[in-house]
Amino acid sequence: MRGDDGVGPALVRHLWARGVPDGARLVDGGTAGTDLAFRMREADRVVIVDAGAVGTTPGTVYRVPTAMLDDLPPLQGLHTRSFRWDHAVAFARWALADACPDDITVFLVEAENVAMGADLSPSVVTAVDEVVTIVERDYLAPLRGGVGR
């Protein structure tokens, strides 16, 4: 992985270690965006966590507004090496049609260092903990019979 670009897989590892309730699936999309799109098939809800470069302070967690998911990039000219979260959602909508979930939430974590072979930067490690808390509270706790949103 390329440093902070590994935020999604790091989050999956943290959540997996805490235990996954029945009815939830954790998927490490890694660099396989097209595969990720097909894993969304008929899910009730999807949460995507990825590194971003929105221009904020490294480690900042940014929740992509739902309206932005309505205006995704075109699929023409995509290559698997340039496949981002927004391409995965647009591709899923195209490939899955009615089997694509409507309830998709995207969290981006502002990257600090995306050098090949680098570890997550300290600010992104802190952000992973923040997103784990949000996902646990708002998405996994209700499946466990706990309080959620």
Summary of the structure (lengths in Angstrom):
residues: 149
radius of gyration: 15.0
end to end distance: 33.0
largest distance: 44.3
contacts: 429
relative contact order: 0.26
helix: 46%
strand: 13%
